[in-house]
Amino acid sequence: MYAVWIPMLMFDAKPAVPQATKRLSDVRVHHYWDGERKLVADYARTLGTNEQPWDVYFLYDRDAEWKDGPPKPAYWMDQIGMENGTRFDAVKLAEQTQQLLNQRKTK
């Protein structure tokens, strides 16, 4: 899992990242800082939106490859109410994650 921390709100700054990473403390989570929000612009293009996608959760199937930009996710949710997005629901996200993991086992 990758967590990318970006400055979207007034109190979002690089010095706050160590505290924020405690929310995702599993050793399998890799944390990154994108102070220039380049990934936000890349994901906006991938999702085909003029909105700035942040506070989003992307799931990928096993064949996803990062080439010139982020690949299109197999499933995604957001917490900010993006147009054409799916509102964050932890249970639904867990179900979608399990479906992708199950597909992985059968391939």
N, C-alpha and C positions, 0 to 999 in steps of 0.2 A: 504494500500500500504506500502511496505517495501522498504527502500532505504538503501543499504549497501555501505558504503564508504570504499575504499581500497587504499593502496599506490601503484599505478602502474606507475606513472610518477614522475620525480624528485621533483616536487613541491607538490605532494600529501603527506600530513602529517596530523596527528590528529589535530593539532592546526588550520588547514585550514577548517576543517569540519563545524564549526558554520557558516562560510561565505557561504560554498557550500550548506548548507541546505536551504538557502534562495531561491534557485532555485525551491525547492519543499516545499513551505511553508504551504500547506494545512494541517489542523490539523489532517486529517486522515492518513497522511504519518508518519510512524515510522522510525526513522533514527538510524543506527547502524554503528559502526566502526569495521572493521576486519583488524587490523594491520598486522596480519600474513598471510593474503590472503588464509585462510583455505577454505572459501566458493568458491574461484576461483577454487581450486583443486576439490572440491566436484562437482561443476557444470561441470567441464571438464569431469569427469567420467559420470555424468548424460547424457551429450550431446554426449558422445562417441568420444571426440576429444582430441588431444594432445596439442591443442592450449589453451592459457589462456583466458577464456571468461571474458571480462570486458567491461564496457560501453555497457551493454546488457539490454534488456527489456524482461521480462518473463511474460506471461499471463497463468493463470491456470483456469481450470473449477472448479465447486463447489465441486467436489469429490476428489480433490487433497489432499494428506496427506503426511506430512513430516515424514518419518520413520528413516531409517538408513542414509539417505542423502536426498538431495532435490529431489522432484518428477520431473518427466519429464514434462516440460511445454506443455500446449495445443498449444501455439504459442510463438515464440520468434523472436527478431530482434537484430541486433548489429550495432554499428557504426564504427567498426574496420575492416570490410570486412572478417569475419571468413569464412573458408571453410565450406560448407554446411549450412551457415547462410543465413539470409535474411537481406539485407541492410536496415538500419533504414529509415522509411518513416512515418512521423507523421500521415498522413491521413490514411494510411493502418493500422497503429497500432490502431488508434481510431475506425476504422471499425471493426477490430478483437475484440477489447474490447467490442464494442456495441453488436456484435454477441454473445459473451459469457454472457453478461448481459441479453440479450433477452432469451437465453437458461435458464438462472436462473429463470426468471419470469414464464416460461412455465412448470417448474418441480414442 
